[in-house]
Structures are given as structure tokens and as C-alpha cells.
Amino acid sequence: MKLEEMLPKERIAISVQAEDWEAAVRAVGKLMFDTGVVEARYIDGMVNTTKELGPYIVIAPGVAIPHSRPEDGVISPCMAFVKLASPVEFGNKENDPVHLLFALGALDHEQHVDALRQIAEVLMDEKKSKKLFEAGSIQDITGVLYS
């Protein structure tokens, strides 16, 4: 599944206010819930997974990928993206503070790995990664993610 199918512009938000990591995770999860691709309990699942397993979801400097298990309420494969107005701490010494969140909802391991691969390809490209951090509009973000 292509990134633009998993992550349509309706599930991208910028300048999102969040007072802490949990509010940031809930904000990106709400984008998935509001577009009908996850149940409300999936948002709680992402928060609980982070509480249980720690800030391993902060996968690169400034970037977190919250997710939970398919059985926690994934309706269809999906992603959402949030660029925070102000970064938040997740408790990951190497990669905090977090500016960007890619939420992920997969129905199986294969979809999960494929989505992570697509995000990694973007983040490993220094020019694309820099553009995401500097993006001032949803159009800027889709220009990076969909190219």
C-alpha cells in the first residue's frame, strides 16, 4: 500500500498543541479515529503501549511512531502525521524532544513492516527529513511524503 493511500492529507496536521507526550499521541490518534480507520480504543492502546514499553517509539531524533496491536481497534491499514507546535519529551535521551509523530495502524505484521519501511525511507533521506521538520503547511508535507 502506497504512503499516500495509508496517509491521506486528511490525516495530516501541523502546528498541533500538546502539553506532553500523551497529548501528542492522542492528537495523532484522533486523526485516525475521526476518519474512521481506527476505533477510539486504539488511541488508548497507543498510549498504553508507550507506557508499558517505554519511549522505544521515538525512533530517530525528533520523530516518534506511536502504534498498538491490530486487535486494539484497527479497522483498516492507516497512518496519521502530526507536526507539533512545540516539541515534547517522551523520555528517550537520545532522540528527544519529539517534533513529528507518525501514527500507524496495521492489520498484520506485513503491513506494519511495510509502513515502517516507507517512513524510514523518507527519514533516511536527509533532504526530505529536513523538509518535514521545516514544513509550514500540509502541502509542504505531502510534497515530501508523496514524492
C-alpha positions as CSV (number, residue, x, y, z in Angstrom):
1,M,0.0,0.0,0.0
2,K,1.4,3.4,-1.0
3,L,2.2,6.0,1.6
4,E,-0.4,8.4,0.1
5,E,-3.1,5.7,0.5
6,M,-2.1,4.9,4.1
7,L,-1.6,8.6,4.9
8,P,-4.0,10.9,3.0
9,K,-3.9,14.6,3.7
10,E,-7.0,14.4,5.9
11,R,-4.8,12.6,8.4
12,I,-2.0,15.2,8.4
13,A,-2.0,18.2,10.8
14,I,0.6,20.9,11.6
15,S,1.1,23.3,14.5
16,V,-0.6,20.9,16.9
17,Q,-0.6,21.9,20.5
18,A,0.3,19.2,23.0
19,E,1.4,19.7,26.6
20,D,3.1,16.3,26.9
21,W,3.8,13.1,25.0
22,E,0.4,11.5,25.9
23,A,-1.5,14.6,24.5
24,A,0.7,14.3,21.3
25,V,-0.1,10.6,20.9
26,R,-3.8,11.3,21.5
27,A,-3.8,14.1,18.9
28,V,-2.3,12.0,16.1
29,G,-4.6,9.1,17.1
30,K,-7.7,11.3,16.9
31,L,-6.9,12.0,13.2
32,M,-7.2,8.2,12.5
33,F,-10.4,7.9,14.6
34,D,-12.0,11.0,13.0
35,T,-11.5,9.5,9.6
36,G,-13.0,6.1,10.6
37,V,-9.9,3.9,10.3
38,V,-9.5,3.0,13.9
39,E,-11.8,2.6,16.9
40,A,-11.5,5.1,19.8
41,R,-9.9,2.4,21.9
42,Y,-6.9,2.3,19.5
43,I,-5.8,5.7,20.8
44,D,-5.8,4.3,24.4
45,G,-3.9,1.3,23.1
46,M,-1.2,3.5,21.6
47,V,-0.9,5.4,25.0
48,N,-0.9,2.2,27.0
49,T,1.7,0.6,24.7
50,T,4.0,3.6,25.2
51,K,3.5,3.5,29.0
52,E,4.2,-0.3,29.1
53,L,7.1,-0.5,26.8
54,G,8.7,2.9,27.2
55,P,9.8,5.5,24.7
56,Y,11.1,3.0,22.1
57,I,8.6,4.6,19.7
58,V,11.0,7.6,19.4
59,I,12.9,6.1,16.5
60,A,15.0,9.0,15.3
61,P,15.9,12.4,16.6
62,G,12.6,14.3,16.9
63,V,10.4,11.5,15.5
64,A,8.0,9.1,17.2
65,I,5.9,6.4,15.7
66,P,3.1,5.5,18.1
67,H,1.1,2.4,17.4
68,S,-0.7,-0.5,19.0
69,R,-1.8,-4.0,18.2
70,P,-4.4,-4.7,15.4
71,E,-6.8,-6.2,17.9
72,D,-6.8,-2.9,19.7
73,G,-9.2,-1.4,17.1
74,V,-7.7,-1.1,13.7
75,I,-10.4,-1.0,11.1
76,S,-8.2,-0.6,8.0
77,P,-4.5,0.0,7.4
78,C,-3.7,3.6,8.1
79,M,-1.3,6.3,9.2
80,A,-1.6,9.8,10.5
81,F,1.0,12.5,10.8
82,V,1.3,15.4,13.3
83,K,3.9,18.2,13.4
84,L,3.8,19.7,16.9
85,A,3.8,23.5,17.5
86,S,6.3,22.8,20.3
87,P,8.3,19.7,20.9
88,V,7.5,17.3,23.8
89,E,9.7,14.9,25.8
90,F,9.0,11.2,25.6
91,G,11.8,10.2,27.9
92,N,14.2,9.0,25.2
93,K,17.6,10.6,26.0
94,E,19.0,10.0,22.5
95,N,16.1,11.3,20.4
96,D,14.0,13.7,22.5
97,P,12.4,16.1,22.1
98,V,9.8,15.0,19.6
99,H,8.5,17.3,16.9
100,L,7.0,14.8,14.4
101,L,4.6,11.9,15.0
102,F,3.7,9.2,12.5
103,A,0.9,7.1,14.0
104,L,0.5,3.6,12.5
105,G,-2.4,1.2,12.4
106,A,-1.8,-2.1,10.7
107,L,-3.9,-5.3,10.4
108,D,-0.9,-7.6,10.3
109,H,2.8,-7.8,10.7
110,E,3.5,-7.4,6.9
111,Q,1.5,-4.1,6.7
112,H,3.3,-2.9,9.9
113,V,6.8,-3.6,8.4
114,D,5.9,-2.1,5.0
115,A,4.6,1.1,6.6
116,L,7.8,1.4,8.8
117,R,9.9,0.8,5.7
118,Q,8.2,3.7,3.9
119,I,8.6,6.1,6.8
120,A,12.3,5.0,7.2
121,E,13.0,5.7,3.5
122,V,11.7,9.3,4.0
123,L,13.6,9.9,7.3
124,M,16.9,8.4,6.0
125,D,16.8,10.9,3.1
126,E,18.4,13.9,4.8
127,K,16.9,16.5,2.4
128,K,13.4,15.0,2.9
129,S,13.7,14.7,6.6
130,K,14.9,18.3,6.9
131,K,11.9,19.5,4.8
132,L,9.5,17.7,7.1
133,F,10.9,19.5,10.1
134,E,10.8,22.8,8.3
135,A,7.3,22.3,6.7
136,G,4.9,25.1,7.2
137,S,1.9,23.6,5.5
138,I,0.2,20.3,4.8
139,Q,1.1,20.8,1.2
140,D,4.8,21.0,2.1
141,I,4.4,17.7,4.0
142,T,2.6,15.9,1.2
143,G,5.2,17.2,-1.2
144,V,7.8,15.4,0.8
145,L,5.9,12.2,1.7
146,Y,4.2,11.6,-1.7
147,S,7.3,12.2,-3.9
